[in-house]
Structures are given as C-alpha cells and as structure tokens.
Amino acid sequence: MAKVIKAENSIEVMSGADFRDVDSNEATWSEERRAKYDLLTELVKARVTTMPYFKESTIPGVRYSCQYAKDKVIYCCYEPTIAYIFKGHKISLVGSEEFNYGPGTRLVVSVNIPSTYCYYNVTPQNPFVGIAVSLNRDILAELFESIGRDYFTQQINNTKDANKRYAVSVDEIDDESLDVLLRLTDLERSDDEVKRKILAKPLLTELFYHVLTSPHGTHLFTYYHQNATHKGIARSIDYLKTHFKEEFEITEVASGIAFMQPATFFKRFKESTGLSPLQFKKRLRLLEAKRLIEVEKQPVSSSAYEVGYSNLPQFSRDFKQFFNIVPSKLSGDLSALDPHHANPC
C-alpha cells in the first residue's frame, strides 16, 4: 500500500511508493475496455497541448485535464464536479478525508469543498489524464423527477449509516459511462456549433443518469433533491462560499439558510465536509488571501483585511498553520493558483 504522510493541512507522497491499490482493477480490464481508455487518453492529450494543461471544451461544463509532471501540493476549493480518470494518479485531501484515485476511477464532488492535492507517479510518458464535468443542477432535477424519489429513498434505506453523507465519493467508471464519454468527446470535436448545442444536453443527461443510478446517486439526491435531508447543508455551503469575507454568526446560517437546529446543522455539516462551518469559512478566507498575495500582488495586510481578518497577527498564525509558510515568504508561483485547479481532475 502507498505510504502517505498526512498532516492536518498538507500531503507528502513518499518517493517510490506503490499506488496500485488506488486503481480500479486495471489489471483485469478486457482488451476492449483498455482500448476505450487508451482512445479517451489520446483524445484528451490531443486537445490539451499547452500549459497549464487544462482546457475548457466546446461543450459548456466539460473540461479536459492532462498533467505531464508531478506538481507541488495545490490548495484550492473543489467545485461540484464529476471527474473521470483515464490515466495517472492523484491524491486529494478533501476536508478531512483522503482520496487516492487513478485509472478507471470516477470521483464525484457534491458541493464546494476545500481541498489539498498533488499528482504522483506522473511523467511525460505517463501523464495524468481525465475529464471533469460540472454538476448541472437543472439536469439533476429533471432526472430526480424522472427516476422518482422512491428509488433513492429505497437505496438510502438499504445503506449502512444512511444519515451520513460525505460530500465526496469515488468508484469505478462503468462501461455505459465510458461509451457516453466517447460520444461526448466525438461531439466536442465537431465544427458544427448547432449540432453540439442540440446533442450535448442529451449526452450529459445520459452521463448524469449513470451517476445517479450508481452508489453516488444517494449522495447527490441527499444534497440536491428539493425535499432532501442535506439540501440545507448544500445551501449553507453555497452561502459560505459567497459570503465568507463577511462577519456573521454561524448559528444564523443554521437557522436562516439551512433551516436546521444548530446542533443538527453542525453535525451534518461536519459529516458532509469533514470541517466545522467555522473551519470551512476560515479555509475559504485563507485560500482567497493566498490568491490575493500571489496573483494580485497585494500586500499581506490589505489581503488579510479584505478577506475578513481584523487581527493581522492572528491571520499570520492561521496562514502559517495551514500553508506551512508565512504569508510574506510566498514564492509567487502563479501556476498553483490557476482557477482550473478548482476541480478534482
């Protein structure tokens, strides 16, 4: 098994580690299945040819990723996304949970959530290759209606610890989804804009259908169905993502946004993200402060005040604890702050 040292706010992958345990039975793939992964890998590589090796496709919400070198540890906030991995390996510390994933895996991030990650065992000959698809809440709502609430309720009732719903889950890509991804990438390469506009939604709907009828489905239902138990948590996360610079009592978010009793809210929030609401808010502030200092070249003091800190020494202590570096010593490596890094692919 891979030897991974995990601190509260950092990841260190030991050189020479064996990460075969994160693969989805790659050694047992049929020739046909392997050929599909090889084809998808080459299609993505052909579309992603320049740094930072992320590319928005011609289909809204679909993004390609192809990383040719092991990167430094990246700090970001993952967006609600489905990531399909065809080649290479990645380790993500999402909230308080660690996820190792490689070829043939599908990672679903249900809500915005702070993350720390790095690629490993990646070389120019063995890149990390995948496709990220942003969650489309309109399509999800249509599918919830079509599939029916009873289906998801039954799945939840058959699940151990049914009330616990961590906002990130990982499994193996199913054959049906592989076929949809091949058709989607074929459509994406079409020069016919009208064709892409008309045919993209049915393909995305089919892709989301396979996700909802997989073990991920109960997670997404729990957060996004109109009567779901954790919909208030999803609303509160959206609120914190938008208002993290402001001062307010977390209990106000519990009652006014999530519509929950504080004790229930705090419990479900931590079960979902691995963080308390206050920790979640602090991480968003620190991530934005890092961006302001490195990308916008703002002074440390004004960056701290802009994200909501009123005490500069406290900001410096929190920053050092989270990033293992004092804010005045940042390197200014802009590649680590590219907005494309905010997805798990």
C-alpha positions, 0 to 999 in steps of 0.5 A, a space after each residue: 500500500 502507498 505510504 502517505 504522510 498526512 498532516 492536518 493541512 498538507 500531503 507528502 507522497 513518499 518517493 517510490 511508493 506503490 499506488 496500485 491499490 488506488 486503481 480500479 482493477 486495471 489489471 483485469 480490464 478486457 482488451 476492449 475496455 483498455 482500448 476505450 481508455 487508451 482512445 479517451 487518453 489520446 483524445 484528451 492529450 490531443 486537445 490539451 497541448 499547452 500549459 497549464 494543461 487544462 482546457 475548457 471544451 466546446 461543450 459548456 461544463 466539460 473540461 479536459 485535464 492532462 498533467 505531464 509532471 508531478 506538481 507541488 501540493 495545490 490548495 484550492 476549493 473543489 467545485 461540484 464536479 464529476 471527474 473521470 480518470 483515464 490515466 495517472 494518479 492523484 491524491 486529494 485531501 478533501 476536508 478531512 478525508 483522503 482520496 487516492 484515485 487513478 485509472 478507471 476511477 470516477 470521483 464525484 464532488 457534491 458541493 464546494 469543498 476545500 481541498 489539498 492535492 498533488 499528482 504522483 507517479 506522473 511523467 511525460 510518458 505517463 501523464 495524468 489524464 481525465 475529464 471533469 464535468 460540472 454538476 448541472 443542477 437543472 439536469 439533476 432535477 429533471 432526472 430526480 423527477 424522472 427516476 422518482 424519489 422512491 428509488 433513492 429513498 429505497 437505496 438510502 434505506 438499504 445503506 449502512 449509516 444512511 444519515 451520513 453523507 460525505 460530500 465526496 465519493 469515488 468508484 469505478 467508471 462503468 462501461 455505459 459511462 465510458 461509451 457516453 464519454 466517447 460520444 461526448 468527446 466525438 461531439 466536442 470535436 465537431 465544427 458544427 456549433 448547432 449540432 453540439 448545442 442540440 446533442 450535448 444536453 442529451 449526452 450529459 443527461 445520459 452521463 448524469 443518469 449513470 451517476 445517479 443510478 450508481 452508489 453516488 446517486 444517494 449522495 447527490 439526491 441527499 444534497 440536491 433533491 428539493 425535499 432532501 435531508 442535506 439540501 440545507 447543508 448544500 445551501 449553507 455551503 453555497 452561502 459560505 462560499 459567497 459570503 465568507 469575507 463577511 462577519 456573521 454568526 454561524 448559528 444564523 446560517 443554521 437557522 436562516 439558510 439551512 433551516 436546521 437546529 444548530 446542533 443538527 446543522 453542525 453535525 451534518 455539516 461536519 459529516 458532509 465536509 469533514 470541517 466545522 462551518 467555522 473551519 470551512 469559512 476560515 479555509 475559504 478566507 485563507 485560500 482567497 488571501 493566498 490568491 490575493 498575495 500571489 496573483 494580485 500582488 497585494 500586500 499581506 495586510 490589505 489581503 488579510 483585511 479584505 478577506 475578513 481578518 481584523 487581527 493581522 497577527 492572528 491571520 499570520 498564525 492561521 496562514 502559517 498553520 495551514 500553508 506551512 509558510 508565512 504569508 510574506 515568504 510566498 514564492 509567487 508561483 502563479 501556476 498553483 493558483 490557476 482557477 482550473 485547479 478548482 476541480 478534482 481532475 
